[in-house]
């Protein structure tokens, strides 16, 4: 059980990092890019908290 939880958290973390990297590669305005990054980080934190049974 603990190993699958750890793997799920690790995969979620890696997906967040990948999406943030891809957002950096997009030709967006600086303000728009910052908003998208904040949204991705908030969604990532919420999904990580779900895995840790906070929500």
PDB file as gemmi writes it, atoms N, CA and C in Angstrom:
CRYST1    1.000    1.000    1.000  90.00  90.00  90.00 P 1                      
ATOM      1  N   UNK A   1       0.825  -1.196   0.000  1.00  0.00           N  
ATOM      2  CA  UNK A   1       0.000   0.000   0.000  1.00  0.00           C  
ATOM      3  C   UNK A   1       0.864   1.253   0.000  1.00  0.00           C  
ATOM      4  N   UNK A   2       1.886   1.296   0.838  1.00  0.00           N  
ATOM      5  CA  UNK A   2       2.750   2.476   0.927  1.00  0.00           C  
ATOM      6  C   UNK A   2       3.556   2.664  -0.346  1.00  0.00           C  
ATOM      7  N   UNK A   3       3.962   1.554  -0.972  1.00  0.00           N  
ATOM      8  CA  UNK A   3       4.747   1.657  -2.192  1.00  0.00           C  
ATOM      9  C   UNK A   3       3.903   2.226  -3.329  1.00  0.00           C  
ATOM     10  N   UNK A   4       2.652   1.800  -3.451  1.00  0.00           N  
ATOM     11  CA  UNK A   4       1.803   2.319  -4.517  1.00  0.00           C  
ATOM     12  C   UNK A   4       1.482   3.793  -4.278  1.00  0.00           C  
ATOM     13  N   UNK A   5       1.337   4.195  -3.022  1.00  0.00           N  
ATOM     14  CA  UNK A   5       1.114   5.597  -2.706  1.00  0.00           C  
ATOM     15  C   UNK A   5       2.324   6.431  -3.097  1.00  0.00           C  
ATOM     16  N   UNK A   6       3.495   5.932  -2.786  1.00  0.00           N  
ATOM     17  CA  UNK A   6       4.722   6.640  -3.118  1.00  0.00           C  
ATOM     18  C   UNK A   6       4.891   6.762  -4.627  1.00  0.00           C  
ATOM     19  N   UNK A   7       4.596   5.705  -5.348  1.00  0.00           N  
ATOM     20  CA  UNK A   7       4.702   5.732  -6.807  1.00  0.00           C  
ATOM     21  C   UNK A   7       3.691   6.719  -7.389  1.00  0.00           C  
ATOM     22  N   UNK A   8       2.482   6.745  -6.871  1.00  0.00           N  
ATOM     23  CA  UNK A   8       1.463   7.675  -7.355  1.00  0.00           C  
ATOM     24  C   UNK A   8       1.865   9.122  -7.115  1.00  0.00           C  
ATOM     25  N   UNK A   9       2.404   9.398  -5.950  1.00  0.00           N  
ATOM     26  CA  UNK A   9       2.855  10.757  -5.642  1.00  0.00           C  
ATOM     27  C   UNK A   9       4.010  11.143  -6.547  1.00  0.00           C  
ATOM     28  N   UNK A  10       4.931  10.234  -6.771  1.00  0.00           N  
ATOM     29  CA  UNK A  10       6.078  10.509  -7.635  1.00  0.00           C  
ATOM     30  C   UNK A  10       5.646  10.766  -9.071  1.00  0.00           C  
ATOM     31  N   UNK A  11       4.739   9.960  -9.584  1.00  0.00           N  
ATOM     32  CA  UNK A  11       4.245  10.150 -10.951  1.00  0.00           C  
ATOM     33  C   UNK A  11       3.514  11.485 -11.070  1.00  0.00           C  
ATOM     34  N   UNK A  12       2.696  11.831 -10.083  1.00  0.00           N  
ATOM     35  CA  UNK A  12       1.999  13.114 -10.099  1.00  0.00           C  
ATOM     36  C   UNK A  12       2.989  14.271 -10.090  1.00  0.00           C  
ATOM     37  N   UNK A  13       4.007  14.179  -9.273  1.00  0.00           N  
ATOM     38  CA  UNK A  13       5.021  15.219  -9.206  1.00  0.00           C  
ATOM     39  C   UNK A  13       5.744  15.365 -10.545  1.00  0.00           C  
ATOM     40  N   UNK A  14       6.083  14.255 -11.178  1.00  0.00           N  
ATOM     41  CA  UNK A  14       6.763  14.306 -12.458  1.00  0.00           C  
ATOM     42  C   UNK A  14       5.871  14.892 -13.556  1.00  0.00           C  
ATOM     43  N   UNK A  15       4.588  14.587 -13.516  1.00  0.00           N  
ATOM     44  CA  UNK A  15       3.657  15.155 -14.493  1.00  0.00           C  
ATOM     45  C   UNK A  15       3.554  16.667 -14.311  1.00  0.00           C  
ATOM     46  N   UNK A  16       3.524  17.121 -13.075  1.00  0.00           N  
ATOM     47  CA  UNK A  16       3.476  18.564 -12.808  1.00  0.00           C  
ATOM     48  C   UNK A  16       4.719  19.245 -13.375  1.00  0.00           C  
ATOM     49  N   UNK A  17       5.875  18.661 -13.137  1.00  0.00           N  
ATOM     50  CA  UNK A  17       7.132  19.225 -13.646  1.00  0.00           C  
ATOM     51  C   UNK A  17       7.119  19.252 -15.170  1.00  0.00           C  
ATOM     52  N   UNK A  18       6.636  18.178 -15.805  1.00  0.00           N  
ATOM     53  CA  UNK A  18       6.579  18.112 -17.262  1.00  0.00           C  
ATOM     54  C   UNK A  18       5.646  19.173 -17.829  1.00  0.00           C  
ATOM     55  N   UNK A  19       4.481  19.344 -17.226  1.00  0.00           N  
ATOM     56  CA  UNK A  19       3.528  20.347 -17.713  1.00  0.00           C  
ATOM     57  C   UNK A  19       4.100  21.751 -17.535  1.00  0.00           C  
ATOM     58  N   UNK A  20       4.766  22.015 -16.427  1.00  0.00           N  
ATOM     59  CA  UNK A  20       5.388  23.326 -16.232  1.00  0.00           C  
ATOM     60  C   UNK A  20       6.475  23.579 -17.270  1.00  0.00           C  
ATOM     61  N   UNK A  21       7.234  22.554 -17.604  1.00  0.00           N  
ATOM     62  CA  UNK A  21       8.256  22.690 -18.643  1.00  0.00           C  
ATOM     63  C   UNK A  21       7.619  22.989 -20.000  1.00  0.00           C  
ATOM     64  N   UNK A  22       6.541  22.281 -20.313  1.00  0.00           N  
ATOM     65  CA  UNK A  22       5.874  22.508 -21.589  1.00  0.00           C  
ATOM     66  C   UNK A  22       5.238  23.891 -21.659  1.00  0.00           C  
ATOM     67  N   UNK A  23       4.745  24.401 -20.553  1.00  0.00           N  
ATOM     68  CA  UNK A  23       4.192  25.758 -20.526  1.00  0.00           C  
ATOM     69  C   UNK A  23       5.298  26.764 -20.821  1.00  0.00           C  
ATOM     70  N   UNK A  24       6.492  26.514 -20.312  1.00  0.00           N  
ATOM     71  CA  UNK A  24       7.615  27.411 -20.593  1.00  0.00           C  
ATOM     72  C   UNK A  24       7.945  27.449 -22.081  1.00  0.00           C  
ATOM     73  N   UNK A  25       7.729  26.352 -22.770  1.00  0.00           N  
ATOM     74  CA  UNK A  25       8.062  26.258 -24.193  1.00  0.00           C  
ATOM     75  C   UNK A  25       7.014  26.913 -25.093  1.00  0.00           C  
ATOM     76  N   UNK A  26       5.822  27.194 -24.564  1.00  0.00           N  
ATOM     77  CA  UNK A  26       4.761  27.784 -25.372  1.00  0.00           C  
ATOM     78  C   UNK A  26       5.038  29.259 -25.633  1.00  0.00           C  
ATOM     79  N   UNK A  27       4.669  29.722 -26.827  1.00  0.00           N  
ATOM     80  CA  UNK A  27       4.857  31.152 -27.138  1.00  0.00           C  
ATOM     81  C   UNK A  27       3.719  31.998 -26.553  1.00  0.00           C  
ATOM     82  N   UNK A  28       3.751  32.198 -25.266  1.00  0.00           N  
ATOM     83  CA  UNK A  28       2.718  32.971 -24.580  1.00  0.00           C  
ATOM     84  C   UNK A  28       3.306  34.265 -24.033  1.00  0.00           C  
ATOM     85  N   UNK A  29       2.420  35.216 -23.780  1.00  0.00           N  
ATOM     86  CA  UNK A  29       2.807  36.444 -23.110  1.00  0.00           C  
ATOM     87  C   UNK A  29       3.258  36.113 -21.684  1.00  0.00           C  
ATOM     88  N   UNK A  30       4.119  36.943 -21.116  1.00  0.00           N  
ATOM     89  CA  UNK A  30       4.656  36.672 -19.787  1.00  0.00           C  
ATOM     90  C   UNK A  30       3.583  36.567 -18.713  1.00  0.00           C  
ATOM     91  N   UNK A  31       2.599  37.451 -18.769  1.00  0.00           N  
ATOM     92  CA  UNK A  31       1.513  37.440 -17.770  1.00  0.00           C  
ATOM     93  C   UNK A  31       0.664  36.179 -17.918  1.00  0.00           C  
ATOM     94  N   UNK A  32       0.348  35.810 -19.150  1.00  0.00           N  
ATOM     95  CA  UNK A  32      -0.454  34.610 -19.406  1.00  0.00           C  
ATOM     96  C   UNK A  32       0.293  33.366 -18.957  1.00  0.00           C  
ATOM     97  N   UNK A  33       1.580  33.312 -19.235  1.00  0.00           N  
ATOM     98  CA  UNK A  33       2.397  32.166 -18.829  1.00  0.00           C  
ATOM     99  C   UNK A  33       2.411  32.032 -17.313  1.00  0.00           C  
ATOM    100  N   UNK A  34       2.514  33.158 -16.616  1.00  0.00           N  
ATOM    101  CA  UNK A  34       2.534  33.122 -15.158  1.00  0.00           C  
ATOM    102  C   UNK A  34       1.202  32.621 -14.600  1.00  0.00           C  
ATOM    103  N   UNK A  35       0.097  33.052 -15.187  1.00  0.00           N  
ATOM    104  CA  UNK A  35      -1.218  32.591 -14.742  1.00  0.00           C  
ATOM    105  C   UNK A  35      -1.363  31.095 -14.964  1.00  0.00           C  
ATOM    106  N   UNK A  36      -0.930  30.603 -16.130  1.00  0.00           N  
ATOM    107  CA  UNK A  36      -1.022  29.171 -16.430  1.00  0.00           C  
ATOM    108  C   UNK A  36      -0.157  28.375 -15.464  1.00  0.00           C  
ATOM    109  N   UNK A  37       1.025  28.872 -15.146  1.00  0.00           N  
ATOM    110  CA  UNK A  37       1.894  28.179 -14.201  1.00  0.00           C  
ATOM    111  C   UNK A  37       1.264  28.098 -12.812  1.00  0.00           C  
ATOM    112  N   UNK A  38       0.637  29.173 -12.382  1.00  0.00           N  
ATOM    113  CA  UNK A  38      -0.017  29.166 -11.072  1.00  0.00           C  
ATOM    114  C   UNK A  38      -1.163  28.171 -11.048  1.00  0.00           C  
ATOM    115  N   UNK A  39      -1.947  28.126 -12.136  1.00  0.00           N  
ATOM    116  CA  UNK A  39      -3.055  27.171 -12.211  1.00  0.00           C  
ATOM    117  C   UNK A  39      -2.540  25.741 -12.161  1.00  0.00           C  
ATOM    118  N   UNK A  40      -1.478  25.453 -12.899  1.00  0.00           N  
ATOM    119  CA  UNK A  40      -0.903  24.101 -12.906  1.00  0.00           C  
ATOM    120  C   UNK A  40      -0.392  23.730 -11.522  1.00  0.00           C  
ATOM    121  N   UNK A  41       0.266  24.650 -10.849  1.00  0.00           N  
ATOM    122  CA  UNK A  41       0.798  24.369  -9.515  1.00  0.00           C  
ATOM    123  C   UNK A  41      -0.333  24.119  -8.522  1.00  0.00           C  
ATOM    124  N   UNK A  42      -1.398  24.923  -8.589  1.00  0.00           N  
ATOM    125  CA  UNK A  42      -2.521  24.738  -7.668  1.00  0.00           C  
ATOM    126  C   UNK A  42      -3.193  23.388  -7.906  1.00  0.00           C  
ATOM    127  N   UNK A  43      -3.428  23.043  -9.167  1.00  0.00           N  
ATOM    128  CA  UNK A  43      -4.036  21.741  -9.484  1.00  0.00           C  
ATOM    129  C   UNK A  43      -3.120  20.608  -9.019  1.00  0.00           C  
ATOM    130  N   UNK A  44      -1.826  20.768  -9.216  1.00  0.00           N  
ATOM    131  CA  UNK A  44      -0.878  19.750  -8.771  1.00  0.00           C  
ATOM    132  C   UNK A  44      -0.868  19.576  -7.267  1.00  0.00           C  
ATOM    133  N   UNK A  45      -0.906  20.669  -6.537  1.00  0.00           N  
ATOM    134  CA  UNK A  45      -0.929  20.585  -5.072  1.00  0.00           C  
ATOM    135  C   UNK A  45      -2.208  19.919  -4.593  1.00  0.00           C  
ATOM    136  N   UNK A  46      -3.327  20.271  -5.216  1.00  0.00           N  
ATOM    137  CA  UNK A  46      -4.592  19.641  -4.822  1.00  0.00           C  
ATOM    138  C   UNK A  46      -4.566  18.144  -5.088  1.00  0.00           C  
ATOM    139  N   UNK A  47      -4.014  17.731  -6.237  1.00  0.00           N  
ATOM    140  CA  UNK A  47      -3.964  16.295  -6.527  1.00  0.00           C  
ATOM    141  C   UNK A  47      -3.002  15.572  -5.589  1.00  0.00           C  
ATOM    142  N   UNK A  48      -1.896  16.211  -5.223  1.00  0.00           N  
ATOM    143  CA  UNK A  48      -0.986  15.594  -4.263  1.00  0.00           C  
ATOM    144  C   UNK A  48      -1.637  15.476  -2.883  1.00  0.00           C  
ATOM    145  N   UNK A  49      -2.404  16.474  -2.498  1.00  0.00           N  
ATOM    146  CA  UNK A  49      -3.088  16.402  -1.210  1.00  0.00           C  
ATOM    147  C   UNK A  49      -4.163  15.318  -1.205  1.00  0.00           C  
ATOM    148  N   UNK A  50      -4.770  15.054  -2.353  1.00  0.00           N  
ATOM    149  CA  UNK A  50      -5.737  13.952  -2.429  1.00  0.00           C  
ATOM    150  C   UNK A  50      -5.044  12.613  -2.191  1.00  0.00           C  
ATOM    151  N   UNK A  51      -3.837  12.450  -2.756  1.00  0.00           N  
ATOM    152  CA  UNK A  51      -3.113  11.204  -2.537  1.00  0.00           C  
ATOM    153  C   UNK A  51      -2.718  11.036  -1.078  1.00  0.00           C  
ATOM    154  N   UNK A  52      -2.464  12.138  -0.404  1.00  0.00           N  
ATOM    155  CA  UNK A  52      -2.058  12.058   0.999  1.00  0.00           C  
ATOM    156  C   UNK A  52      -3.251  12.063   1.942  1.00  0.00           C  
ATOM    157  N   UNK A  53      -4.453  11.945   1.391  1.00  0.00           N  
ATOM    158  CA  UNK A  53      -5.719  11.817   2.147  1.00  0.00           C  
ATOM    159  C   UNK A  53      -6.016  13.038   2.998  1.00  0.00           C  
ATOM    160  N   UNK A  54      -5.654  14.206   2.509  1.00  0.00           N  
ATOM    161  CA  UNK A  54      -5.993  15.440   3.213  1.00  0.00           C  
ATOM    162  C   UNK A  54      -7.403  15.865   2.820  1.00  0.00           C  
ATOM    163  N   UNK A  55      -7.758  15.635   1.562  1.00  0.00           N  
ATOM    164  CA  UNK A  55      -9.107  15.964   1.090  1.00  0.00           C  
ATOM    165  C   UNK A  55      -9.945  14.712   1.023  1.00  0.00           C  
TER     166      UNK A  55                                                      
END                                                                             
